Amino acid sequence: MSARVPDPKEVEELLLGGELRYTRVDAVRLSGVTREFSGRLWRAFGYPSMPDDAIAYTEGDVAALCRIRRLMDEGVLDEDGVIRLVRAFGQTMTRLAEWQVNLLSSMLAGGPQEQPGDEAIESIMRLAEKHIDEFEPLVVHAWRRQLAAAGTRAMAAADHAGEDGSRGPRLVVGFADMVSFTQMSRELNELELARVVEWFEETAADIIATCGGRLVKTLGDEVLFCSDSPRIGGEIALAVAEAIQDETEVPDVRVGAAYGPVLPLMGDVFGTTVNLAARLTSLARPGTVVVDTELATALRDEPGFEATKIVKRPVQGLGIIQPWVLRRPREAPRSAWSAAVDDPET
């Protein structure tokens, strides 16, 4: 007997956890927010525009609007603050949801390039119906963990604010860039290329987390990371270069890192320090790490690092800069990443 393919509304209601029963007019009336504000919220979440008479809201949507209205009534957030917060949630959850659906589809369809058939779709529906209530707390748990880490970083940054006259926190910012990625993309098919990129991102993310840094974002053939400690930043830079170099089927990476004030904004980092790290990356040779004078100086007395001054270079927008090649001494201790991988208790 062939599998029954559920209709889109059935899928939507299952994943939303409730029946689509309200129009926008109903949701506005029940929640007490204005029509204009509800539209701003809807767009900030990243949802497509809906006519006023379209039945597109669930009890959960109305409850969310009520919570948001209470936050504003109690003075916790104003309208602009709510919109910014909601936009952050929407953009983050969009990527998470796409990632999860693609992962489940590829697992049940037999591969990332295979389209799920009727049986696979039915299996996804059964899986969602049975286990979605178990997945939801994991999302909240991960959010709370990351919120705690971000709050701790913010407190540490506040303690050191203004020590050198800068407004933003002083961080190590680094880029790890895969060499010859364009050429590799011509030689590999989509599936092979996706596997290489996924391995690179996973390896870099694991190293950054193990060492105690933060993965800011991934850009396919490049990752951006930061750390509030020069030692941790230098360790991440060297460990990423070493780990990728040990993988014979993946091109080497070149890493550039700089230490200085940055502007954290919307989960990203901006400023001259970020621009300098990007320029240093372009100067690095495959498999090497190039850092600025600030980071080289901060690591001068740290065991496990050795910085060598190279020729000054003119860099667009930054003038003449002094790069340093960062290496490990000949008899350097194991990296935090290597120790974690080798330790069976980790």
N, C-alpha and C positions, 0 to 999 in steps of 0.2 A: 504494500500500500504506500502510495507516495506521501511525502511529508506535507502537512498543511502549512502554507505560508501565511503568517499573520499580516493583517493590513497595517499601514503606517500608524493609524490612530491607536490601534491596539498596542503597538510597540511603544509609542510615545507615552501612553497612559501607564504602561507597566513601569517604564523607567522613571517617570515622574512620580510614581507612587500614589496616583489619584486620578479621578475622572476629570476630563476636560468639560467643565460645566458652567463657567462664567465668561461673560464678555468683558471687554475693557471697562465699559460703563459700570458693570456690576462690581468689578474689582475696585474701582475708584470709590464707589459708594460705600462698599463694605469696609474698606481700609481707612477711609477718611483723608487720603492724600488727594492732591489736585490732579486733574487730567494731564496738565502740562508736565508736572513732576513725574507722574507715572510713565509718560513717554520718554522722559530723560533717563529714568531708571532702566526701562526696557532696552533702550539703545546702549546704555553703559554696560549692561550685562552682555551685550553682543547679540541680542535676539532680533530677528527680522521684524519690521513694522507690520502691525496687524490692524485691519479695519476695526472700528469701534464695535461693530455688531458680530465680529468673529468670536466664536466660542473657543478661547485659547488659554484660559486660566483655570488652575486647579485650586483646591483648598490650600495647598502648600504655597502657591503664589500669593494668595490673599493674606495668608499668615505672615509671609515674608514682608509684604507691604506694611502690615500692621506693626511688625517689629521695627522696621525702619522709621515709621512715623513716631513710635514711642521713643526711639533714640533721639530724634529731633526735638520732640516735646520736652524731654528731660535735659536737653542742652548738651548731650554727649557729642553730637555732631550737627553741623549746619548742613544746608542742602548741598553746597559745593563739596563739603567733606564726605557726605554720603556718596555723591556721584563718583568721586575719586576712589573711594573704597570699593564701591560696586564694580567700577571698571577694572580694578586690580583683580578682584575675584573672577570677573567674567573672562578676562584675557588669560589668566592662569588656568582656569577650569576648562576653557576651550581646548587648550593643548593637551591637558590631562585626559579629557574625554576622548579626543581623537586618538590619542596614544592607546588608551585602553581598548577602544573598539577595534582598532587596527590589529592589536595584539591578539585579541580573542578571535577575530575573523581569520587571521593567518594561521592560528593554531588549529582551528576547526576546519579550515579549507585546505590545509595541507601545504601552505607556504604563503609568503607575503605577496606574491604576484598572482595567486589564484583567487578567483572570485568565489565567495561562499555560495554553495548551492542551497536548495530548499532544505535538505537535511541539516546542513550546517547552521542555517538561519534558525531552524526549529531548536537545535541544540543550544544556540546562544540564548534564545528566549527562555528555555527551561533553566539554563544556568542562572540567568538574571533573576528569574522569578523565585528561584530557590535560595540564592546566595546574596542578592543585592543588599539585604539588610546586614550582612556580615562585612561587605566591602565598605559601606558608608562610614562605620567607626574608624576604619583604617585611615581614611582620608582626613578625618578630624584629628586623629592621633598624630599623623605626619605634620599637619598644620600646627598643632600645639607644640610639637618638638621644634619645628623651624621657628615658630614665634618666640619660644623661649631662647633659642640661640640668637635670634636677631635682637631681642631685647637686651640680652647680656652684652652683645657687641655695642649696642647703642649706649648703654651705661658706661662701658669702658671708654668709648669715644668721648662722651661728655666729660669724664674725669680728666681727659688730656686736652680738651678743647682750649684753643688759644695759647698753648704753651709756646708755640713758635710764631704766633701772630696769624696763623691760618684759620679759616672758618670751618673747613671740613676736617674730618678725621684723617690721620696719616695712615695710609695703607700701602701694602705691596700689591701692585696690580700687574698681572702677567697674562700674556697671550701665548698659546701653544698652537702652532700652525703646521698642518701637514704639508710636506714638500711635494711638488709635482702633482698636486691633486687634479689639476685640469687635464694633464696628460693621462693620469690613471683613469679618469672618468671616460676617456675615449677608448681605453683598452678593455675595460670591464663592462659586463652587462649590468643592468639596473640592480639585479639581485645581489651580485658580487660586490658592487659598489656600496649598496646599502649595508651589507655585512661588515665591510671595512670601516665605514663611518660609525656604525653602531659599536663595533669593538673599540674604536678610538675613543668615542665619547664615554663608553662605560669604563674603560681603563683610566682615563683622565679623571672622571668623576669619582671613582673609587680612591684614587691617590689623593685627590684634593680633600675628600672627606676624612680619610685615614690620618692625614697629616694635620688636620684641624683648620683647613681653609674653607673658602666658600666658592662654589661654582656659580658664577654670575649668569652666564648664558653659553649656549653652544651655537655655532654657526656652520654646522656641517663639517667643514674641514678645519675648523678653528674653535678653541674654547677660551673663554675669558674667566680668570679666577682672581681672587683677592685674598689677602690675609692681613690681620692687624699686627703680625709679628714678622720682622725681617727674616728671622731664622726659619719660620714655617714657610714663608714665601719662597725663600731660596731652596728649601728642601723640596717643595712641590715642583718648582721649575726643573731641578735636576732629576727628580724621580720620574717625572713625565717623560723627559727626553730619554732617560735610560730604559724605561719600560717599553717605549715604542721602538727604540733601537734594537731591543732584543727580539722583536717580532719580525722575522725575515720576510713575511708576505705583506707587510704594511710599510709604506714609505716612512722615512724618518720625519721627525718634527723639528722645527726650530722654535726656540722659546725666547721671548723678550720680557723683561720685568723691570719695573721702576718703583721707587719708594717715595711717597710724598702725599700732599693733601689731595683729597678727591671730594667730589660732590655726589653723595648717594641720592638717587632719585628714581622712584618707581621700580625698585628692585635692581636697577642698573647703576653704573658708576660713570661719572663724567669728569672732565677737567684735563689740565695739562699733563698730569701724571699718567693718565690713561693714554693720551695721545703719544707721549714719550715711549711708553711700553710698546705700543703698536709699531712705532718707527724702529725701535730696537729689534723687534722681531724680524723686520725686513732685512736687518743687517746681519742676523745670525746665519751661520752655515748649518747645513743639515746635521741634526744630532747634537747641536750645541746650544748653550744658554748665554745670552748677552744681557747685561744689566747696566743700570745707570750708576753714576758716582755715589749717589745717596745710598743705594742698596749695597754697593760694594764696600763702602765705608762702614755701614752698620754691621756687615758680616765679617769685618776684618779680624775681630777677636773671637769669633764663633768657631768652635772646632768642627771639622768636616767640610769646610769651604775654603776655596782658594780663588781669588779674583786676580786676573791679569789685565793690565791696561793695554788697549790696542789703539790704533791710529784714530785721531779725532775725525769726525765726519760732519759735513753739512747736512742738515735735515730740514726739509721744507716746513716752514711755520715755527720752527724751534731754534733755528740758527745752528751754530757749531756745538756739537755735543761730544762728550767723552764716554765712549762705550768701554765696558769691561767684559771679558769672557769669564764666566763662572764655572769652576770645575771642582771636583773633589780632590783632596790631596791623595797621594799614592796609597797611603795606608789609612784611608778614611773608615770610620765606623759604618755599619750597615745603616741604610736609610730607614725611617719610620715605616715607609711603605713596604720595603723588603722584609723587615722584621715582622710586620703584621701578616704578610702572606706566608712566611715560613713558619709562623707560630701556629700550631694546630689548635691552641686554645682561643685564638682570636676569631 
